[in-house]
Amino acid sequence: MKALQCSAFGPVAGLTLAEVPEPVAGEGELVVAVRAAGVNFPDALMVQGKYQVKPALPFTPGLECAGTVVAVGPDVADFRPGDRVVAYPPIGAFAERVRVPARRAFPIPATVDFRSAAAFLLTYGTSWHALVNCGRVAAGETLLVLGAAGGVGLAAVQIGKLFGARVIAAVSSADKRALCMRNGADEVIDYVAEDLKSRVRELTADRGADLIFDPVGGDFTEAALRSCAWRGRLLVVGFAAGAIPRLPANLILLKGCSAIGVLWGEYSAREPEACRTDMTALIARLAAGELKPHVSAVYPLTQAADALQSLLERRATGKVLIEP
Ligand SMILES: NC(=O)c1ccc[n+]([C@@H]2O[C@H](COP(=O)([O-])OP(=O)(O)OC[C@H]3O[C@@H](n4cnc5c(N)ncnc54)[C@H](OP(=O)(O)O)[C@@H]3O)[C@@H](O)[C@H]2O)c1
């Protein structure tokens, strides 16, 4: 079968399409024929050797997919060949078929298509874990989302609205502003052209944001922290801007606020039952149309490197997919 391959850590342009052996379902595993795979920033980091997880070379990237079960391991009772599933294999989704532990797969509701399912698990799982479990978002609070038109960012905008928060989205362009407004943001700040801290203060009558969702890092983190309300919470989600910020401890003290680390992959590994409960709740909301992933581009497997590059160049909005 065909699979994308990373043979050496480096630029995503170095990825190649290779003929590799068919996966075989072992104990507790499924083989899924991939119909669509979601692209995430960590894929691009992993290929460059910049992610906290460094797979053994060569490897096939791809952390999530939707497709059809083609084989089940001997002890798998919950799935059968032909079932439509959405899954987050540890790796390997940018391929025609992938091996997935059955505990990392969920049935796709009848109302949901493969593309929406493939665009859902990682981003919504991360943003839900961040806002609900870590940030305890509450109705009436002000939620500031950085990188709000990106994968996890747009999911955070939608989940924040679902929980009754007032959402301020921060983005870098007019197109991204429009996308956030269409997805329910109450206010949008262009954090490249405008001063983030003063705009948040203006929009909150000087109170600041109760909850800050930060997948961007760099200089934006300190500006966001300076806009945090008394006893607010800063959710440290990622560093898409590249630089890992240092937080001035005096700001945390003066605001009586907290900085909370969010690492969904580790949460799903360490607290699998809680994570499955989250995912089941999330998939029910996807089925009901309460959460709607925005798929902005779909690339064939032959152009998978371009898909990853679009995230690195800050061109992607919502979710980008790869279809084998
Ligand atoms: N903690 C976790 O469990 C977890 C899970 C998934 C992802 N993440 C992390 O969250 C971050 C976002 O992931 P994603 O998949 O949502 O990525 P994405 O779709 O590419 O979104 C990233 C956003 O960051 C902003 N950004 C600012 N500076 C950037 C730069 N120099 N290059 C690229 N983007 C830049 C962009 O918005 P503007 O152009 O509007 O600034 C972009 O929309 C990544 O750091 C990723 O590793 C963390």
The ligand as an SDF file (V2000), in Angstrom:
LIG
                    3D

 48 52  0  0  0  0  0  0  0  0999 V2000
   -1.2190   20.7800   23.9500 N   0  0  0  0  0  0  0  0  0  0  0  0
   -1.8230   19.9070   23.1630 C   0  0  0  0  0  0  0  0  0  0  0  0
   -2.3230   18.8860   23.5910 O   0  0  0  0  0  0  0  0  0  0  0  0
   -1.8800   20.2290   21.7000 C   0  0  0  0  0  0  0  0  0  0  0  0
   -2.6740   19.4820   20.8060 C   0  0  0  0  0  0  0  0  0  0  0  0
   -2.7330   19.8750   19.4680 C   0  0  0  0  0  0  0  0  0  0  0  0
   -1.9900   20.9700   19.0350 C   0  0  0  0  0  0  0  0  0  0  0  0
   -1.1990   21.6290   19.9320 N   0  0  0  0  0  0  0  0  0  0  0  0
   -0.3830   22.7800   19.5370 C   0  0  0  0  0  0  0  0  0  0  0  0
   -1.2620   23.8600   19.2640 O   0  0  0  0  0  0  0  0  0  0  0  0
   -0.6710   24.6730   18.2630 C   0  0  0  0  0  0  0  0  0  0  0  0
   -1.6710   24.8600   17.1330 C   0  0  0  0  0  0  0  0  0  0  0  0
   -1.9130   23.6240   16.4910 O   0  0  0  0  0  0  0  0  0  0  0  0
   -2.9610   23.5390   15.2860 P   0  0  0  0  0  0  0  0  0  0  0  0
   -2.9340   22.1360   14.7890 O   0  0  0  0  0  0  0  0  0  0  0  0
   -4.2280   24.1540   15.6900 O   0  0  0  0  0  0  0  0  0  0  0  0
   -2.1970   24.4830   14.2120 O   0  0  0  0  0  0  0  0  0  0  0  0
   -2.7860   25.4980   13.1160 P   0  0  0  0  0  0  0  0  0  0  0  0
   -4.0980   25.0300   12.6280 O   0  0  0  0  0  0  0  0  0  0  0  0
   -1.6970   25.6880   12.1320 O   0  0  0  0  0  0  0  0  0  0  0  0
   -3.0120   26.8460   13.9460 O   0  0  0  0  0  0  0  0  0  0  0  0
   -1.9390   27.5740   14.4710 C   0  0  0  0  0  0  0  0  0  0  0  0
   -2.2940   29.0390   14.5260 C   0  0  0  0  0  0  0  0  0  0  0  0
   -1.1820   29.6950   15.1450 O   0  0  0  0  0  0  0  0  0  0  0  0
   -1.0470   30.9930   14.6200 C   0  0  0  0  0  0  0  0  0  0  0  0
    0.3730   31.3270   14.3980 N   0  0  0  0  0  0  0  0  0  0  0  0
    1.0080   32.3980   14.9220 C   0  0  0  0  0  0  0  0  0  0  0  0
    2.2720   32.4370   14.5130 N   0  0  0  0  0  0  0  0  0  0  0  0
    2.4570   31.3890   13.6970 C   0  0  0  0  0  0  0  0  0  0  0  0
    3.5770   30.9140   12.9490 C   0  0  0  0  0  0  0  0  0  0  0  0
    4.7740   31.5480   12.9890 N   0  0  0  0  0  0  0  0  0  0  0  0
    3.4410   29.8150   12.2040 N   0  0  0  0  0  0  0  0  0  0  0  0
    2.2540   29.1630   12.1770 C   0  0  0  0  0  0  0  0  0  0  0  0
    1.1430   29.5630   12.8670 N   0  0  0  0  0  0  0  0  0  0  0  0
    1.2480   30.6680   13.6230 C   0  0  0  0  0  0  0  0  0  0  0  0
   -1.8310   31.0510   13.3070 C   0  0  0  0  0  0  0  0  0  0  0  0
   -2.8560   32.0310   13.4810 O   0  0  0  0  0  0  0  0  0  0  0  0
   -2.6320   33.5700   13.1150 P   0  0  0  0  0  0  0  0  0  0  0  0
   -2.0430   33.6340   11.7320 O   0  0  0  0  0  0  0  0  0  0  0  0
   -3.9990   34.1320   13.1820 O   0  0  0  0  0  0  0  0  0  0  0  0
   -1.6840   34.0990   14.1540 O   0  0  0  0  0  0  0  0  0  0  0  0
   -2.4660   29.6700   13.1520 C   0  0  0  0  0  0  0  0  0  0  0  0
   -3.8300   29.7540   12.7840 O   0  0  0  0  0  0  0  0  0  0  0  0
    0.6230   24.0050   17.8480 C   0  0  0  0  0  0  0  0  0  0  0  0
    1.7010   24.5840   18.5620 O   0  0  0  0  0  0  0  0  0  0  0  0
    0.4310   22.5780   18.2870 C   0  0  0  0  0  0  0  0  0  0  0  0
    1.6440   21.9110   18.5190 O   0  0  0  0  0  0  0  0  0  0  0  0
   -1.1490   21.2900   21.2390 C   0  0  0  0  0  0  0  0  0  0  0  0
  1  2  1  0
  2  3  2  0
  2  4  1  0
  4  5  1  0
  4 48  2  0
  5  6  2  0
  6  7  1  0
  7  8  2  0
  8  9  1  0
  8 48  1  0
  9 10  1  0
  9 46  1  0
 10 11  1  0
 11 12  1  0
 11 44  1  0
 12 13  1  0
 13 14  1  0
 14 15  2  0
 14 16  1  0
 14 17  1  0
 17 18  1  0
 18 19  2  0
 18 20  1  0
 18 21  1  0
 21 22  1  0
 22 23  1  0
 23 24  1  0
 23 42  1  0
 24 25  1  0
 25 26  1  0
 25 36  1  0
 26 27  1  0
 26 35  1  0
 27 28  2  0
 28 29  1  0
 29 30  1  0
 29 35  2  0
 30 31  1  0
 30 32  2  0
 32 33  1  0
 33 34  2  0
 34 35  1  0
 36 37  1  0
 36 42  1  0
 37 38  1  0
 38 39  2  0
 38 40  1  0
 38 41  1  0
 42 43  1  0
 44 45  1  0
 44 46  1  0
 46 47  1  0
M  CHG  2   8   1  16  -1
M  END
$$$$
